[in-house]
Amino acid sequence: MKKRLRFLISWLFLSACTTVSPSISTKPDWIDNPGKGVSASAAMHIRGRVAQENLAILRAREEYAKRFGVTIQSTQTQATTIANDRVSTVGLQVAQEDTNHKDIRAMVKAKWYDMEKDVIWIWLVPTDQ
């Protein structure tokens, strides 16, 4: 009897420790189905979370602008050097917009951070004018 009780308590304790909260790993629906908006992501950034979020917003703006004939030329270069067990990464990004006199308005509706993959997702939607 004591062995069964000990086994049951151990099993309950171990199963509680291995449970993953669904809210942490559940991807929002708007990532795959953004509706009239767009979703874009950015992985880990050398300059931190703010730069990672700004990169995701820039990618979303570029994708959104393509729908309206706006041209955004964006160039990103990155160089990584490894010497004596030290890693150094340098990056540069330049963006040029050609709007052809169109007024396009959008806003960030939602953000989601995927902790497992270190990826931030942005949902950009049209604003009501």
C-alpha positions as CSV (number, residue, x, y, z in Angstrom):
1,M,0.0,0.0,0.0
2,K,2.8,2.4,0.9
3,K,4.6,1.6,-2.3
4,R,1.6,2.4,-4.4
5,L,1.0,5.6,-2.6
6,R,4.6,6.6,-2.9
7,F,4.5,5.7,-6.7
8,L,1.3,7.7,-7.2
9,I,2.7,10.8,-5.5
10,S,6.0,10.5,-7.4
11,W,4.1,10.1,-10.7
12,L,1.9,13.1,-10.0
13,F,4.9,15.3,-9.1
14,L,6.8,14.3,-12.2
15,S,3.9,14.8,-14.5
16,A,3.2,18.3,-13.1
17,C,6.9,19.2,-13.7
18,T,6.8,18.2,-17.3
19,T,3.6,20.1,-18.3
20,V,4.1,23.0,-20.8
21,S,1.7,25.9,-20.6
22,P,-0.2,26.0,-24.0
23,S,-0.2,29.9,-23.9
24,I,3.7,29.9,-24.2
25,S,3.9,27.6,-27.2
26,T,0.6,28.4,-29.0
27,K,1.1,30.4,-32.1
28,P,-1.5,33.1,-32.8
29,D,-3.9,32.6,-35.8
30,W,-2.9,35.9,-37.4
31,I,0.6,34.6,-38.2
32,D,-0.8,32.2,-40.8
33,N,-4.0,34.2,-41.6
34,P,-3.3,37.9,-41.3
35,G,-6.5,38.9,-43.2
36,K,-6.1,42.3,-44.9
37,G,-2.8,42.9,-43.0
38,V,0.5,41.1,-43.1
39,S,2.6,39.2,-40.6
40,A,6.4,39.2,-40.6
41,S,9.1,37.9,-38.2
42,A,12.7,38.5,-37.2
43,A,15.0,36.2,-35.4
44,M,17.6,37.0,-32.8
45,H,19.4,40.4,-33.4
46,I,22.9,41.2,-32.3
47,R,21.7,44.6,-31.0
48,G,18.9,43.2,-28.8
49,R,15.2,42.8,-28.7
50,V,14.3,46.4,-29.7
51,A,16.4,46.0,-32.9
52,Q,14.8,42.6,-33.5
53,E,11.3,44.2,-33.2
54,N,12.2,47.1,-35.5
55,L,13.5,44.6,-38.1
56,A,10.3,42.7,-38.0
57,I,8.3,45.9,-38.4
58,L,10.4,46.9,-41.4
59,R,9.8,43.5,-43.0
60,A,6.1,43.8,-42.4
61,R,6.1,47.3,-43.9
62,E,7.9,46.1,-47.0
63,E,5.5,43.3,-47.5
64,Y,2.5,45.5,-46.9
65,A,3.8,48.2,-49.3
66,K,4.2,45.6,-52.1
67,R,0.4,45.2,-52.2
68,F,0.0,48.8,-53.2
69,G,2.7,49.2,-55.7
70,V,5.1,51.0,-53.4
71,T,8.7,50.1,-53.9
72,I,11.0,49.6,-50.9
73,Q,14.5,48.7,-51.7
74,S,16.2,47.2,-48.7
75,T,19.8,46.0,-48.5
76,Q,21.2,44.2,-45.5
77,T,24.8,43.1,-45.2
78,Q,26.3,41.1,-42.4
79,A,29.9,40.0,-41.8
80,T,31.0,37.6,-39.1
81,T,34.6,37.1,-38.0
82,I,35.9,34.3,-35.8
83,A,39.4,34.5,-34.3
84,N,40.9,33.0,-31.2
85,D,37.5,31.7,-30.0
86,R,35.9,35.2,-30.3
87,V,33.1,36.0,-32.6
88,S,32.4,39.4,-34.0
89,T,29.4,40.3,-36.2
90,V,28.8,43.6,-38.0
91,G,25.7,44.4,-39.9
92,L,24.3,47.3,-42.0
93,Q,20.9,47.9,-43.4
94,V,19.8,50.6,-45.8
95,A,16.2,51.1,-47.0
96,Q,14.9,53.4,-49.8
97,E,11.2,54.0,-50.4
98,D,9.5,55.1,-53.6
99,T,5.9,55.8,-52.9
100,N,4.7,57.3,-56.2
101,H,2.5,59.8,-54.3
102,K,0.4,57.1,-52.6
103,D,-0.8,57.5,-49.0
104,I,-0.6,54.2,-47.3
105,R,-1.3,53.9,-43.6
106,A,-0.8,50.8,-41.4
107,M,-0.3,50.1,-37.8
108,V,1.1,47.3,-35.6
109,K,-2.0,45.4,-34.4
110,A,-0.2,42.7,-32.4
111,K,3.2,41.3,-31.4
112,W,4.1,37.8,-30.4
113,Y,7.4,36.5,-29.1
114,D,8.3,32.8,-29.7
115,M,10.5,32.0,-26.7
116,E,11.5,28.6,-28.1
117,K,12.9,29.9,-31.4
118,D,13.8,33.5,-30.2
119,V,11.6,35.0,-33.0
120,I,9.4,38.0,-32.8
121,W,6.3,38.2,-35.0
122,I,4.5,41.4,-36.0
123,W,1.0,41.8,-37.3
124,L,0.6,45.0,-39.4
125,V,-2.9,46.0,-40.5
126,P,-4.4,48.9,-42.4
127,T,-5.5,51.9,-40.3
128,D,-9.0,53.4,-40.7
129,Q,-8.5,56.7,-42.4
